[in-house]
Amino acid sequence: MTKNKRKILWGILAAILLLLAVLAAGAWSLFGTFITAANSIEKLEDGLYAMEYTGDYGFDEFLAQGGAASDGEVAGYLVSFLSRGFYKIESDVQTGQFGCSTICVQDEKGNTFFGRNYDWAECRAMIVHTVPENGYESVSTCCLDFLGFSGDYAPDGSMMDRMQTLAAIYVPLDGMNEKGLMVADLMAGDQEETHQQTEKANLTTTTAIRLLLDRAANVEEAIALLEQYDMNSSIGSAHHFSIADASGKSVVVEYVDGKMLVTQTKVVTNHYLADSEKQGIGSEQSHIRFDTLSAHTGPADETKVRTLLESVAQKNYPQTEGSYEKTMWSIVYCPGEGRADFCFSENFDHSYTLQLGQNSGFLKQ
């Protein structure tokens, strides 16, 4: 081979390597944040996973394009954002009824604690830690069954499965942010869906929780944010939001006949609490759990809150045939410390500690 030919071949090889480097850099600029988050997904135990996401997950863009009036529209937006148009996520959001209880208390020193039980059928859950570019750091929980992926989907499986799991960021059911704002979604007392129809942008139940965790520092800000959007029920049912902050202020936000109603309360279960024609509508068990938690008076610390949550866990109530429910997770949020303690599947003897603070390590088992 002549010297000139060798130079040409080396030149071609260098050009190919440069092109590959450019393509790799371009791919990383498009998907690097997603890949990093997808690779963070960890199985903690059977049915329970954790994920960390630092960076832009498209929520500003989601709000700017009008939000979404249905779970299907949320899924459509996520397909576009997460895939950059290169693949389609097949999802059929699941529906169903779940119970749940929340309580907000303070200890003798004035520290606030917010407890939450999530009652549903056996399901897979994910703890999600997010540090957005434009918003507050938060920790939240998601029922992965609500994502509606195929039966062979594994949250920590193939890269495709992991990429799909990133959708959990848009489907939180409760959470706390770095400012101490805490929020939980609970079923209300009937099947009336909320579909407000004005000129405002749209939110679903779960994207409303994402909005509050990202943008609200306290109850007042949370209420003001919700008033700026039209609410649309997720999973085809009635919902209400239990919202509290580090000061100890605690309210429930409900929707009756398309109107948003705010009621101060320390306890929320699954019947309507607002002064309206629906006040009290809900299951008998909801009232029993509400009365049990409301019977507590005086200060309470984190340990007491966990005891209260265990006292209204589903293991304490007879289950009807064909509709077995379980308290899939119980969590005590401690906003003064930016910390939460998470118990899974009625195992109150073991908890995971979730710590906010970007250098905190987030999850301690």
Secondary structure, 3 states (H helix, E strand, C coil): CCHHHHHHHHHHHHHHHHHHHHHHHHHHHHHHHHHHHHHHCEEEECCEEEEEEECCCCHHHHHHCCECCCHHHHHHHHHHHHHCCCCCCCCCCCCCCCCCEEEEEECCCCCEEEEEEEEECCCCEEEEEEECCCCCCEEEEEEHHHHCCCCCCCCCCCHHHHHHHHHHHHCCCEEEECCCCEEEEEECCCCCCCECCCCCEEEEHHHHHHHHHHHCCCHHHHHHHHCCEEEECCCCCCEEEEEECCCCCEEEEEEECCEEEEEECCEECCECCCCCCCCCCECHHHHHHHHHHHCCCCCCCHHHHHHHHHHCCHHHCCCCCCCCCEEEEEEEEEHHHCEEEEEECCCCCCCEEEECCCCCCCEEC
